[in-house]
Amino acid sequence: MNKSIVKIEHLSHRYHKDWAIRDISFEVGQHGILGLLGSNGAGKSTTMNILCGVLNQTEGNVFIDGINIRTEAEKAKRKLGFLPQHAPLHLDLNVDEYLNYCAAIRDIPAREIRFAVAAVKEKCGIAHFSKRLLSNLSGGYRQRVGIAQAIIHNPMLVVLDEPTNGLDPNQILEVRKLIREIAEERSVIFSTHILSEVQATCQDIRMIEGGRMVFADTMQAFNNYIMPNSVLLSMKRPPALEVLAALPNIKRAENANEGNIRLHFTASEDISKMIIETSMNQGWELTEIMLEKSSLDEIFAQLSNHKKPEQTK
């Protein structure tokens, strides 16, 4: 059985009168990546800050390897590494100076610091920038340095809050690869508001919306949950949008990019077959048809509505 490294029980936090999160519970096993997905303002960063001991919760408990982070904060924090949404970099230092500083405040023995710094520089692909000022690094390499400080003391848990935010596509791919490599040796919690980031990186997913947990399962189960709700068409002789909108089970029709047409439907059963047969009968000369998955906002709405009766008991 996979031992739980993190156990969060009925976690709630209130800022003044408003609850940021309410009754959040989940566990994280050894190794692998758990994705914490939620829209901006859903409560992800609040959860991450409590988990890492930056913020004291209003209610509930957080255990790191069985240690309550509220009552034994220093002992628990030794077991985790944290990269917050805005990496805590000292831009006037070079890479070596900064990582030596991070190693020292993590209580790594002085005789071991040189080896610890060398190891994380190699792991994170930043050894060739050892003497470069952090202010002169690109966004992607700053994130690598941020990840390096989070793992320099070899923690069993690494928490990454929006680690690919603001990076270009190539940098995102590089950081994803680095996170997967880190997860081979320890547990990783990856927080983001971007669905594709979780799908590309994580094995398990916990979704927060409106401060509440609305989905907790494997990534495979989540992908099975996301049902198509629109179809993209390309036709040589398309009819008027009003004609398409009048087809059975079609909610609306709209022009999409590159001359395509998007149809939103209410039932997916044989929707493609119906459109293909109608096109042949009407001479629309359909050249391409592609089902599209629900948008993240729609998924949040579906899951939140599904959970509401349970939450109001």
C-alpha positions as CSV (number, residue, x, y, z in Angstrom):
1,M,0.0,0.0,0.0
2,N,1.2,3.5,-0.9
3,K,2.0,5.3,2.3
4,S,0.5,8.8,2.7
5,I,3.1,11.5,2.9
6,V,0.4,14.3,3.2
7,K,-2.9,14.1,5.0
8,I,-5.2,17.1,5.0
9,E,-8.3,16.8,7.2
10,H,-11.4,19.1,6.9
11,L,-9.2,22.1,6.1
12,S,-11.0,25.5,6.2
13,H,-9.7,29.1,6.2
14,R,-11.5,32.4,6.6
15,Y,-10.2,35.9,5.7
16,H,-12.3,38.3,7.8
17,K,-15.9,37.1,7.2
18,D,-15.3,35.2,3.9
19,W,-14.3,31.6,3.7
20,A,-11.4,31.1,1.2
21,I,-11.6,27.3,1.5
22,R,-14.1,25.1,3.2
23,D,-13.8,21.4,4.4
24,I,-10.9,20.4,2.1
25,S,-9.6,16.8,2.7
26,F,-7.2,14.7,0.6
27,E,-4.1,12.6,0.9
28,V,-0.9,12.3,-1.1
29,G,1.1,9.1,-1.4
30,Q,4.8,8.4,-2.0
31,H,6.2,9.5,-5.4
32,G,4.2,10.7,-8.3
33,I,2.5,14.1,-9.0
34,L,-0.9,15.2,-7.7
35,G,-2.4,18.1,-9.6
36,L,-4.4,20.7,-7.6
37,L,-6.6,22.4,-10.3
38,G,-8.8,25.4,-9.8
39,S,-9.7,28.7,-11.4
40,N,-8.1,31.9,-10.2
41,G,-9.4,32.7,-6.7
42,A,-10.7,29.1,-6.1
43,G,-8.5,28.6,-3.0
44,K,-5.5,26.8,-4.4
45,S,-2.8,29.2,-3.1
46,T,-4.5,29.4,0.3
47,T,-4.4,25.6,0.5
48,M,-0.8,25.5,-0.6
49,N,0.2,28.2,1.9
50,I,-1.4,26.3,4.8
51,L,0.1,23.0,3.7
52,C,3.6,24.6,3.7
53,G,3.2,26.4,7.1
54,V,3.1,29.9,5.6
55,L,-0.5,30.5,6.9
56,N,-2.3,29.1,9.9
57,Q,-5.7,27.6,9.1
58,T,-8.9,28.5,10.7
59,E,-10.0,24.9,11.0
60,G,-8.7,21.4,10.2
61,N,-5.3,19.7,10.3
62,V,-2.4,19.1,8.0
63,F,0.0,16.3,8.5
64,I,3.4,15.9,6.7
65,D,4.6,12.3,7.2
66,G,2.4,12.1,10.3
67,I,3.6,15.4,11.8
68,N,1.0,18.2,12.4
69,I,2.4,21.2,10.7
70,R,0.6,23.6,13.1
71,T,1.9,22.1,16.3
72,E,5.3,21.0,15.1
73,A,6.0,23.4,12.3
74,E,9.8,23.3,12.2
75,K,9.9,19.5,12.2
76,A,7.3,19.2,9.5
77,K,8.8,21.9,7.3
78,R,12.1,20.0,7.2
79,K,10.3,17.3,5.1
80,L,9.0,19.7,2.4
81,G,10.1,22.1,-0.3
82,F,8.0,24.9,-1.5
83,L,8.0,27.0,-4.7
84,P,5.3,29.7,-4.2
85,Q,3.6,31.4,-7.1
86,H,6.2,34.2,-7.0
87,A,9.6,32.5,-6.5
88,P,11.5,34.0,-3.5
89,L,14.6,34.9,-5.5
90,H,17.2,37.5,-4.5
91,L,17.9,39.0,-7.9
92,D,21.1,40.7,-6.8
93,L,22.7,37.4,-6.1
94,N,24.2,34.9,-8.6
95,V,22.9,31.3,-8.8
96,D,25.7,29.9,-6.6
97,E,25.3,32.6,-4.0
98,Y,21.5,32.2,-3.8
99,L,21.6,28.4,-3.6
100,N,24.4,28.5,-0.9
101,Y,22.1,30.8,1.1
102,C,19.1,28.5,0.6
103,A,21.2,25.5,1.7
104,A,22.4,27.3,4.8
105,I,18.9,28.4,6.0
106,R,17.8,24.8,5.4
107,D,20.3,23.7,8.0
108,I,22.4,21.7,5.6
109,P,25.8,21.1,7.4
110,A,28.5,23.5,6.0
111,R,30.7,20.7,4.8
112,E,27.8,19.3,2.7
113,I,26.5,22.6,1.1
114,R,28.9,22.5,-1.8
115,F,27.8,19.0,-2.8
116,A,24.1,19.8,-2.3
117,V,24.3,22.9,-4.5
118,A,26.2,21.0,-7.2
119,A,23.6,18.2,-7.2
120,V,20.6,20.5,-7.6
121,K,22.3,22.6,-10.3
122,E,22.9,19.5,-12.3
123,K,19.4,18.2,-11.6
124,C,17.8,21.5,-12.7
125,G,20.1,22.2,-15.7
126,I,21.5,25.4,-14.3
127,A,25.1,24.5,-13.7
128,H,26.3,26.6,-16.6
129,F,24.8,29.7,-15.1
130,S,26.5,29.3,-11.7
131,K,28.0,32.8,-11.7
132,R,25.2,34.6,-13.5
133,L,23.0,37.1,-11.6
134,L,19.4,35.9,-11.1
135,S,18.3,39.3,-12.5
136,N,19.9,38.3,-15.8
137,L,18.2,34.9,-16.2
138,S,15.1,34.2,-18.3
139,G,11.8,33.4,-16.7
140,G,12.3,29.7,-17.4
141,Y,15.7,29.6,-15.8
142,R,14.5,31.6,-12.8
143,Q,11.8,28.9,-12.3
144,R,14.5,26.3,-12.5
145,V,16.4,28.1,-9.7
146,G,13.2,28.3,-7.7
147,I,12.7,24.6,-8.1
148,A,16.3,24.0,-7.1
149,Q,15.9,25.8,-3.8
150,A,12.8,23.7,-3.1
151,I,14.7,20.4,-3.4
152,I,18.1,21.4,-2.2
153,H,17.6,19.7,1.2
154,N,16.2,16.5,-0.4
155,P,12.6,16.8,0.9
156,M,10.1,13.9,0.6
157,L,7.4,16.4,-0.5
158,V,7.7,19.2,-3.1
159,V,4.9,21.8,-3.4
160,L,4.8,23.9,-6.6
161,D,2.3,26.7,-6.9
162,E,1.7,27.7,-10.6
163,P,5.3,26.7,-11.6
164,T,4.7,27.2,-15.4
165,N,2.8,30.5,-15.1
166,G,4.2,33.1,-17.5
167,L,6.6,30.8,-19.3
168,D,6.7,30.4,-23.1
169,P,5.8,27.1,-24.7
170,N,9.4,25.7,-24.8
171,Q,10.0,26.7,-21.2
172,I,6.8,25.0,-20.1
173,L,7.9,21.8,-21.8
174,E,11.3,21.9,-20.1
175,V,9.8,22.6,-16.6
176,R,7.2,19.8,-17.0
177,K,10.1,17.4,-17.8
178,L,12.0,18.6,-14.8
179,I,8.9,18.1,-12.5
180,R,8.4,14.6,-13.8
181,E,12.0,13.7,-13.0
182,I,11.7,15.1,-9.5
183,A,8.6,13.1,-8.9
184,E,10.5,9.9,-9.5
185,E,12.2,10.3,-6.1
186,R,9.5,12.1,-4.1
187,S,5.9,13.3,-3.9
188,V,5.0,16.4,-5.8
189,I,1.9,18.6,-5.5
190,F,1.4,20.8,-8.6
191,S,-1.1,23.7,-8.4
192,T,-2.4,25.4,-11.5
193,H,-5.5,26.9,-13.1
194,I,-4.5,25.5,-16.5
195,L,-6.2,22.1,-17.3
196,S,-3.7,21.1,-20.0
197,E,-0.8,21.5,-17.4
198,V,-2.5,18.9,-15.1
199,Q,-3.3,16.6,-18.0
200,A,0.3,16.7,-19.3
201,T,2.0,16.2,-15.9
202,C,-0.1,14.6,-13.2
203,Q,-1.4,11.1,-12.3
204,D,-4.0,12.2,-9.8
205,I,-6.2,15.3,-9.6
206,R,-8.0,17.3,-6.9
207,M,-10.2,20.1,-8.2
208,I,-11.2,23.1,-6.1
209,E,-13.9,25.5,-7.1
210,G,-15.3,28.2,-4.8
211,G,-13.1,27.0,-2.0
212,R,-14.6,23.5,-2.0
213,M,-13.3,20.2,-3.4
214,V,-15.4,19.2,-6.3
215,F,-13.4,16.3,-7.8
216,A,-10.9,13.9,-6.4
217,D,-9.7,10.9,-8.5
218,T,-7.2,9.8,-11.1
219,M,-6.4,11.9,-14.2
220,Q,-7.8,9.0,-16.3
221,A,-11.1,9.2,-14.4
222,F,-11.2,13.0,-14.9
223,N,-10.6,12.7,-18.7
224,N,-13.4,10.2,-18.9
225,Y,-15.6,12.7,-17.1
226,I,-15.0,15.4,-19.7
227,M,-17.6,14.8,-22.4
228,P,-17.7,16.5,-25.8
229,N,-20.3,19.3,-26.0
230,S,-19.5,21.0,-29.3
231,V,-18.5,19.9,-32.8
232,L,-16.3,21.8,-35.3
233,L,-17.3,21.6,-39.0
234,S,-15.7,22.4,-42.2
235,M,-17.9,22.5,-45.3
236,K,-17.5,23.6,-48.9
237,R,-21.1,24.7,-49.2
238,P,-22.2,25.6,-45.6
239,P,-25.9,26.6,-45.0
240,A,-26.9,29.6,-43.0
241,L,-26.3,29.3,-39.3
242,E,-30.0,29.4,-38.6
243,V,-30.4,26.2,-40.6
244,L,-27.7,24.4,-38.6
245,A,-29.1,25.7,-35.3
246,A,-32.5,24.1,-36.1
247,L,-31.0,20.6,-36.3
248,P,-32.1,18.1,-33.6
249,N,-30.2,18.6,-30.3
250,I,-28.3,21.6,-31.5
251,K,-28.3,24.5,-29.0
252,R,-26.7,27.1,-31.2
253,A,-24.4,27.6,-34.2
254,E,-21.6,30.1,-34.6
255,N,-18.8,31.0,-36.9
256,A,-15.4,29.7,-35.7
257,N,-11.8,30.3,-36.9
258,E,-10.6,29.7,-40.5
259,G,-14.1,29.6,-41.9
260,N,-15.2,26.7,-39.7
261,I,-18.5,26.4,-37.9
262,R,-19.1,25.4,-34.3
263,L,-22.2,23.6,-33.2
264,H,-23.1,23.3,-29.5
265,F,-25.3,20.4,-28.7
266,T,-27.2,18.9,-25.8
267,A,-26.9,15.2,-26.5
268,S,-23.8,13.4,-27.9
269,E,-25.5,10.2,-29.0
270,D,-25.0,9.8,-32.8
271,I,-24.5,13.6,-33.2
272,S,-21.7,13.1,-35.7
273,K,-23.7,10.6,-37.7
274,M,-26.7,12.9,-37.8
275,I,-24.6,15.8,-39.1
276,I,-22.8,13.6,-41.7
277,E,-26.1,12.2,-43.0
278,T,-27.7,15.6,-43.1
279,S,-24.8,17.1,-45.0
280,M,-24.9,14.4,-47.6
281,N,-28.6,14.8,-48.1
282,Q,-28.4,18.6,-48.3
283,G,-25.2,18.8,-50.4
284,W,-23.2,20.8,-47.9
285,E,-20.0,18.9,-48.8
286,L,-18.7,18.3,-45.3
287,T,-14.9,17.9,-45.4
288,E,-14.1,17.7,-41.7
289,I,-15.9,17.1,-38.4
290,M,-14.3,17.2,-34.9
291,L,-15.8,16.7,-31.5
292,E,-14.6,19.2,-28.9
293,K,-14.2,18.7,-25.1
294,S,-16.0,20.8,-22.6
295,S,-14.2,24.0,-21.5
296,L,-12.7,24.2,-18.1
297,D,-15.3,26.8,-17.0
298,E,-18.1,24.4,-18.0
299,I,-16.4,21.5,-16.2
300,F,-16.2,23.6,-13.0
301,A,-19.8,24.5,-13.3
302,Q,-20.9,20.9,-13.9
303,L,-18.9,19.6,-10.9
304,S,-19.9,22.5,-8.6
305,N,-23.6,22.0,-9.4
306,H,-23.2,18.2,-8.9
307,K,-21.8,18.8,-5.5
308,K,-24.1,21.5,-4.2
309,P,-26.8,19.2,-2.7
310,E,-24.2,17.4,-0.7
311,Q,-22.6,20.6,0.6
312,T,-25.9,22.1,1.8
313,K,-26.9,19.2,4.0
